[in-house]
């Protein structure tokens, strides 16, 4: 992070910060429509402040979002449509105030300012990854997007062709993205390293600079999977209104995650052809691994799915099982992790975790794995249920179980202290 830019952004008034944010979005190639949307939301934020020359703060942003964001099921008047985007717009402004810059969250590669002389090498590398490495489309798109960001960064350092690249430029790029998690940064560095190796072998880059890039070490078992207490899962399911189309859909989604351990991507892509009702099986190809998976369709899950399909799902030609609630009743977007579904019912149930943790669909998958482990289910069986290629990926849940037991022991000690 450029400390000067960071300090400068922190010292700006809200009006000046908004002006800088709009300039930054324009530099990043945002469309006129998007710029108008951000400008409208930020002007509402400015108008909501009574004091002149107020500075942006996380507390100010949170209060504004809580006041103006649209709650699920709330009707929206035409003049209030700007509120649909208030959460993300405030997040963008907060990023600029905190980091001194803005990065696109979903980047259109075509709009990134890649230097003209670098576009063909990037296209050739994309073709190589597709034809020779057989990367899945989603993996390839992510790789090319990150490389386009890397090449656009070089342009900001007045580098117009790859033969101008210096070791200091690579070091600066890694330092340019300091807030990324080690796992994400490791993946990006690996992508850049692969690209540099490719252009070196093609003679576009005349010296091998891959050794300049640092090795980002990410211990395989460094993170502890987020796990729900069993009674919280019960509360979550009990609060779902199963008389409404939304409740029928969401209840089936939650059961697929917490009873069968399906990933959000697999739930999102699940089609009507996946169900073998006669054999009580659900069969699909996993989006993450590309391998087929077959799971038993339990009575509980089956009844919830049938209830949604018969009484909650709109009549459409889409084969995807789960659709949005409002016209045109389409499947969920590719990048939708369905987090809002868990959040909505969790907040309605008043569920609070004992310590900060992830609370999306994937945490329900983790919870199932931990419950199976506590029931002394063999590791290879848990691996088969979760669709892991090997039991090595499943071993991380043993660590989660130990941490849960440790937390229970601490709670017991606290009770003992109170009795004394």
Protein Blocks (a to p, Z undefined) as FASTA:
>chain_A
ZZklmmmmmmpcfklmmmmmmmmmmmnopafklmmmmmmmmmmmmmmpmbghiacdfklm
mmmmmmmmccehiacdfklmmmmmmmmmmmmmmmmmmnopacdfbdcfklpccdfklmmm
mmmmmmmmmmmnopafklmmmmmmmmmmmmmmmmmnopabfklpcfklmmmmmmmmmmbc
fklmmmmmmmmmmmmmmmmmnomagcdfklmpccddddfklpccddddfklmmmmmmmpc
ckbfklmmmmmmmmmmmmnopafklmmmpcfklpcfknopacdddfklopacdddddfkl
mmmmmmmmmmmpccdfbfbfbdcfbdehiaddfklgolmmmmmmmmmnopacfbdcdfbf
klmmmmmmmmmmmnopafklmmmmnopabfklmmmmmmmmmmmmmmmmmmmmmmmmmmZZ
